[in-house]
């Protein structure tokens, strides 16, 4: 049915049924090449530079690693509630805006973020400050998250306030954790 390569690209009437065959099209595609001076056909292959080959290899390795999950990123959304015992916790240094929650924002695994609150002794005797966490959701979130602050065991006199930096650190591996919440309890003990 095909009389030369031109017939392959531009079929004549009556040849259309042959074009529907993937096998014939594949064989004829392989048969197309360059003719030498003696009229022999040779397949022409483009030459690739070594830089292109290295770039293609590196790209394929990277895509394989990403697909396999070896190189991965995950962000963690969060929030927290702040409660206090025997102290006031505020979001400003004038201590007139109660701090009832902290929004940590999005934190990448291996990163940390800090927030400043102001702690005030609202009582009449000196107190010692401490901080704890409770009500983690999910319950294993504290396996991947660490909350610290710079005022543990600080003595605060009556009527005085101090800025406190609370830092949330996320482990480099967070499992399936994608969001969490927990309560922060700041206590002033006599």
C-alpha positions as CSV (number, residue, x, y, z in Angstrom):
1,X,0.0,0.0,0.0
2,X,2.9,2.4,0.7
3,X,5.0,3.1,-2.3
4,X,7.6,5.4,-0.6
5,X,8.1,7.5,2.5
6,X,5.9,10.3,1.0
7,X,3.0,7.8,1.1
8,X,3.5,7.3,4.8
9,X,3.1,11.0,5.5
10,X,0.5,11.7,2.9
11,X,-1.7,8.7,2.2
12,X,-3.6,8.2,-1.0
13,X,-7.2,7.4,-1.1
14,X,-7.7,3.8,-0.2
15,X,-4.7,3.7,2.1
16,X,-6.5,5.2,5.1
17,X,-7.2,1.8,6.7
18,X,-3.5,1.0,6.9
19,X,-2.9,4.3,8.8
20,X,-5.1,3.1,11.6
21,X,-2.7,0.3,12.4
22,X,-0.3,1.4,15.2
23,X,2.1,-1.5,14.3
24,X,2.6,-0.4,10.7
25,X,3.0,3.2,11.7
26,X,5.7,2.2,14.2
27,X,7.6,0.0,11.7
28,X,7.5,2.7,9.0
29,X,8.6,5.3,11.6
30,X,11.7,3.3,12.3
31,X,12.3,2.8,8.6
32,X,12.7,6.5,7.9
33,X,16.3,7.7,7.9
34,X,19.0,9.3,5.8
35,X,20.2,8.0,2.5
36,X,23.9,7.6,1.9
37,X,25.6,8.2,-1.4
38,X,25.0,4.5,-2.3
39,X,21.3,4.9,-1.6
40,X,21.4,2.9,1.7
41,X,19.2,4.1,4.6
42,X,20.8,4.9,7.9
43,X,19.0,5.9,11.1
44,X,20.1,9.4,12.2
45,X,20.4,9.9,15.9
46,X,21.0,13.3,17.4
47,X,24.2,13.7,19.5
48,X,23.6,14.9,23.0
49,X,26.1,16.9,25.0
50,X,27.5,15.4,28.2
51,X,26.1,18.4,30.1
52,X,22.6,17.6,28.9
53,X,23.0,14.0,29.8
54,X,24.1,14.9,33.3
55,X,21.2,17.4,33.7
56,X,18.7,14.7,32.6
57,X,20.2,12.2,35.0
58,X,20.2,14.6,37.9
59,X,16.6,15.6,37.1
60,X,15.5,11.9,37.0
61,X,17.2,11.2,40.3
62,X,15.6,14.2,42.0
63,X,12.1,13.2,40.6
64,X,12.7,9.7,41.8
65,X,13.6,10.9,45.3
66,X,10.6,13.2,45.5
67,X,8.3,10.4,44.3
68,X,9.8,8.0,46.9
69,X,9.1,10.6,49.6
70,X,12.8,10.9,50.6
71,X,12.8,14.7,49.9
72,X,9.6,16.1,51.3
73,X,8.4,19.2,52.9
74,X,5.4,19.6,55.2
75,X,4.0,22.6,56.8
76,X,2.2,22.6,60.1
77,X,-0.7,24.9,60.8
78,X,-1.4,25.7,64.5
79,X,-3.0,27.7,67.2
80,X,-3.0,27.8,71.0
81,X,-5.0,29.0,74.0
82,X,-3.4,30.8,76.9
83,X,-4.8,30.6,80.4
84,X,-3.2,31.8,83.7
85,X,-3.3,31.2,87.4
86,X,-2.5,34.1,89.9
87,X,-1.1,36.2,87.0
88,X,-2.3,38.3,84.1
89,X,-1.1,37.4,80.6
90,X,-1.2,40.3,78.1
91,X,-0.4,40.9,74.4
92,X,1.0,44.4,75.0
93,X,3.5,46.0,77.3
94,X,0.9,48.2,78.9
95,X,-0.8,45.1,80.1
96,X,-4.3,46.2,79.1
97,X,-5.0,43.7,76.3
98,X,-5.6,40.2,77.6
99,X,-3.8,37.5,75.7
100,X,-6.2,34.5,75.4
101,X,-4.8,32.8,72.4
102,X,-1.6,32.6,70.3
103,X,-1.7,31.9,66.6
104,X,1.6,30.3,65.6
105,X,1.0,30.5,61.9
106,X,2.6,28.0,59.5
107,X,5.8,26.4,60.7
108,X,8.0,24.1,58.6
109,X,9.5,21.0,60.1
110,X,12.8,21.8,61.7
111,X,11.9,25.4,62.3
112,X,10.8,27.3,65.4
113,X,8.8,30.5,66.0
114,X,8.6,32.8,69.0
115,X,5.9,35.1,70.4
116,X,6.2,37.7,73.1
117,X,3.6,38.0,75.9
118,X,3.7,40.1,79.0
119,X,3.1,38.5,82.4
120,X,2.0,40.6,85.3
121,X,1.7,39.7,89.0
122,X,-1.8,40.8,89.9
123,X,-1.5,39.7,93.5
124,X,0.0,41.2,96.6
125,X,3.0,38.9,97.2
126,X,5.9,37.8,95.1
127,X,5.3,34.8,92.8
128,X,7.4,32.3,90.9
129,X,6.5,31.8,87.2
130,X,6.1,28.5,85.5
131,X,4.5,27.3,82.2
132,X,2.9,24.0,81.2
133,X,0.9,22.7,78.3
134,X,-2.2,20.6,78.2
135,X,-5.0,19.3,75.9
136,X,-2.9,18.5,72.9
137,X,-4.8,17.8,69.7
138,X,-3.9,15.4,68.3
139,X,-2.8,13.7,71.5
140,X,0.6,12.8,70.1
141,X,1.4,16.3,68.7
142,X,3.8,16.9,71.7
143,X,6.0,14.1,70.3
144,X,6.9,16.5,67.5
145,X,6.5,19.9,69.1
146,X,8.4,21.5,72.0
147,X,7.2,24.7,73.8
148,X,9.7,26.6,75.9
149,X,9.9,30.1,77.4
150,X,12.5,32.3,79.0
151,X,10.8,33.0,82.3
152,X,10.7,29.6,84.0
153,X,11.2,30.0,87.8
154,X,11.4,33.8,87.5
155,X,10.3,35.6,90.7
156,X,7.9,38.5,89.9
157,X,7.1,41.1,92.5
158,X,3.5,42.3,93.1
159,X,2.2,44.7,90.5
160,X,5.3,44.1,88.2
161,X,5.2,42.8,84.7
162,X,7.8,41.2,82.5
163,X,8.0,40.3,78.8
164,X,8.1,36.6,78.2
165,X,9.3,34.9,75.0
166,X,7.4,31.7,74.2
167,X,9.1,29.5,71.6
168,X,7.5,26.7,69.7
169,X,10.0,24.3,68.0
170,X,8.9,21.7,65.4
171,X,11.0,18.5,65.0
172,X,12.4,17.9,61.5
173,X,10.2,14.8,61.2
174,X,6.5,15.4,62.0
175,X,5.0,12.1,60.9
176,X,1.5,12.8,59.6
177,X,1.0,15.9,61.7
178,X,-0.4,18.7,59.6
179,X,-2.3,20.8,62.3
180,X,-2.5,20.9,66.0
181,X,-3.8,22.9,69.0
182,X,-2.9,22.9,72.7
183,X,-3.4,25.0,75.8
184,X,-0.6,27.0,77.5
185,X,-1.0,27.4,81.3
186,X,1.1,30.1,82.9
187,X,1.1,30.0,86.7
188,X,2.4,32.3,89.4
189,X,3.0,30.2,92.6
190,X,3.5,31.8,96.0
